[in-house]
Amino acid sequence: MEKNVVENQITEIISPMIAGLGYELVKVGFAKQFGEMNLTVTIFKKGDMCHADCERVHRAIEDVVDGLNPNGDRPYNLCVSSMGLDWPLVTDDDFRRRTGEDIEVSLYAAVDGNKKIAGTLMGYDADAIEICSLKTQKNYKIERKNLAKAIPYVRF
């Protein structure tokens, strides 16, 4: 089966299963890595996620995915993972998932003399995001075309 067909078919079938467990399906990827075919299912839930969350989803979908025979009777690895700490915010869904959370944006053109701003994502639309700076508490409306990169802000 063609890669995109496999990804789309699996997405359609497992998305409601994953939602029923309280998670959101973010992405299905089917690619050769380290000489083996890997089917990677990326999931999200608001709040903390741990290894047990990924195991729970893996156990729930593995028989269904195996039944779809995604690699034509050849072996493959099923990997279920979270978005991780450094998942970039690119799509509307990425911004929706992170609204109300702290993010860090790198800009093509400086805003108030800054090309990097850490702040709370207050909202977004097709053209811009609104962020409240953690440093100054000032709200900025930043055009999405000015975003070089947007990622969750991680405090250590």
Salt bridges, closest charged atoms under 4 A:
GLU24 OE2 - ARG96 NH2 2.56
GLU24 OE2 - ARG97 NH2 2.91
ASP53 OD1 - LYS45 NZ 3.27
GLU55 OE2 - HIS51 NE2 2.71
GLU55 OE1 - ARG59 NH1 3.72
GLU62 OE1 - HIS58 ND1 3.69
ASP92 OD1 - ARG144 NH1 2.68
ASP93 OD1 - ARG96 NH2 3.33
ASP94 OD1 - ARG97 NH1 2.96
GLU101 OE2 - LYS46 NZ 3.21
GLU101 OE1 - ARG98 NH1 3.06
ASP102 OD2 - ARG155 NH1 2.91
ASP112 OD2 - LYS138 NZ 2.67
GLU143 OE1 - LYS145 NZ 3.48
